[in-house]
Amino acid sequence: MPEIPRLNPAIRALESGKPAFVTFAPAEIGAAQAIGAAGYDGIVFEMEHSPYDIRTLRDCMQYMLDRAQILKSGSLAPAVAPMVRIPPNGGEMNQFIAKQVLDIGVYGIVWPHVSTVEEARNAVQACRYPRPREAAYYEPAGQRGDAPRTAARYWGIGQQEYYKRADTWPLNPEGEVLVVIMCEEKRAIRNLPQMLKEVPGIGVVLIGEGDLSQDMGYPRQYDHPEVAAAIDEALAICKEAGVPCGHPHVDANNIEKLVEKGFRWLMPAPSQSFAALDKGLRASGRK
């Protein structure tokens, strides 16, 4: 059987040293169809502040499948990888929702409000299948339940190949699943060096500047010196640890500056900001 190439376009971009361009979008079929044909690496369906409806999420993912694109590319990799931001905050430790969305085939999960080592470890563990202690990449020990049939079919591979691929990157270099933790409080930044040191398997740290600014007493004042300094501190911590850092509020006015600063997970808004996507691709040498 020929080797199956990288399936997750966002990971492909990050592996190549380029930033990944991913957008938030509501779990609506129209949005899924539009984004599926756009130049993003991934889409994060928003289910933290929108209703958690796994049937709608599944429908959106099905409508993103494009047989012509698969045939033309000669690859099973989607043009745009479907991911989801789940509702529970990190401290709620709700692994069952991660299990449900992974079992329908998402390529990544954004975990809101992850602020401690314990919460970060829980996020990674929930996205990994168990394995023997002597196996490679054992820690953090996986706790995902075994029900791969639907996800394997969505990815277009057999169940044994799915087991091989359905692990967290970059902990497992063959993994196709991204664990994105959101850093949204002052204590999260304070604990971030320890999280990144003690919890392998975190793929991206996404700064939640809205909640961070609330926590600091400057709601949505993103340019306030203290808020800007906190964001820069989180970015510096990520750079030192070699973990991609993400920015959620990207538009045509700030995209080039964010690329220059070293953010590697950039989230232009859907439909309104294709100009930001185009500028970002050019600024990062991807176009």
WONOR-V147695 format. One record per residue. N is the residue number from 1. PSI is psi in whole degrees, -180 to 180 (none if undefined). OMEGA is omega as a letter, one per 40 degrees, with the letter a starting at -180 (* if undefined). Layout:
N PSI OMEGA
N PSI OMEGA
This chain:
1 131 a
2 151 i
3 136 i
4 125 a
5 176 i
6 131 a
7 -30 a
8 108 a
9 -32 i
10 -42 i
11 -39 i
12 -43 i
13 -47 a
14 -40 i
15 -33 a
16 -1 a
17 6 i
18 156 i
19 150 i
20 141 i
21 115 a
22 144 a
23 148 i
24 144 i
25 151 i
26 153 i
27 78 i
28 141 a
29 -41 i
30 -43 i
31 -41 a
32 -43 i
33 -41 a
34 -46 a
35 -34 a
36 -23 a
37 5 a
38 180 a
39 18 i
40 161 i
41 -27 a
42 163 i
43 134 i
44 108 i
45 128 a
46 110 i
47 15 i
48 -50 a
49 3 i
50 165 a
51 141 i
52 105 a
53 96 a
54 -26 i
55 -40 i
56 -40 i
57 -45 i
58 -42 i
59 -43 i
60 -43 a
61 -38 i
62 -40 a
63 -16 i
64 -19 i
65 131 a
66 103 a
67 -36 i
68 -41 i
69 -41 i
70 -44 a
71 -45 a
72 -40 a
73 -23 a
74 22 a
75 149 i
76 -10 a
77 132 i
78 152 i
79 -38 a
80 122 a
81 126 i
82 130 i
83 179 a
84 142 i
85 120 a
86 161 a
87 -39 a
88 139 i
89 157 a
90 -39 a
91 -14 i
92 -17 i
93 33 a
94 90 a
95 -22 a
96 -33 i
97 -39 i
98 -43 i
99 -42 a
100 -46 a
101 -34 i
102 -37 a
103 -15 i
104 -5 i
105 14 i
106 155 a
107 2 a
108 157 a
109 132 i
110 122 a
111 115 a
112 151 i
113 58 i
114 116 a
115 -4 a
116 165 i
117 -44 a
118 -43 i
119 -39 i
120 -42 i
121 -40 i
122 -41 a
123 -45 a
124 -45 a
125 -39 a
126 -20 a
127 9 a
128 140 i
129 148 i
130 156 i
131 161 i
132 150 a
133 -31 a
134 -4 a
135 158 i
136 149 i
137 42 a
138 -45 a
139 141 e
140 136 a
141 128 a
142 151 i
143 13 i
144 135 i
145 156 a
146 103 i
147 70 a
148 -6 a
149 -50 a
150 -44 a
151 -42 i
152 -42 i
153 -40 i
154 -40 i
155 -18 i
156 25 a
157 167 i
158 166 a
159 -40 i
160 -39 i
161 -36 i
162 -45 i
163 -40 a
164 -36 a
165 -26 a
166 61 i
167 169 a
168 133 i
169 142 e
170 6 i
171 -52 i
172 114 a
173 -23 i
174 -4 a
175 149 i
176 4 a
177 129 i
178 126 i
179 114 a
180 118 i
181 139 i
182 129 i
183 106 a
184 7 i
185 163 i
186 -40 a
187 -28 i
188 -43 i
189 -40 i
190 -37 a
191 -6 a
192 -44 i
193 -42 i
194 -40 i
195 -48 a
196 -26 i
197 -39 a
198 -12 a
199 89 i
200 149 i
201 -6 i
202 119 a
203 -37 a
204 143 i
205 118 a
206 121 a
207 120 i
208 83 a
209 -23 i
210 -55 i
211 -35 i
212 -44 i
213 -35 i
214 -47 a
215 -28 a
216 -4 i
217 14 i
218 70 a
219 121 i
220 21 i
221 73 a
222 -24 a
223 1 i
224 136 a
225 -38 a
226 -40 i
227 -46 i
228 -39 i
229 -38 i
230 -41 i
231 -44 i
232 -36 i
233 -45 i
234 -42 i
235 -43 a
236 -40 i
237 -44 i
238 -43 i
239 -44 a
240 -35 a
241 -9 a
242 27 a
243 131 i
244 138 i
245 139 a
246 153 i
247 126 a
248 -15 a
249 89 a
250 132 i
251 -178 a
252 -18 a
253 -28 a
254 -5 a
255 -43 a
256 -39 i
257 -41 a
258 -40 i
259 -44 a
260 -36 a
261 -21 i
262 13 i
263 136 a
264 4 i
265 101 a
266 135 a
267 78 i
268 150 i
269 150 i
270 152 i
271 -46 a
272 -20 a
273 40 i
274 -25 i
275 -39 i
276 -41 i
277 -47 a
278 -45 i
279 -41 a
280 -42 i
281 -39 i
282 -44 a
283 -28 a
284 6 i
285 19 i
286 4 a
287 none *
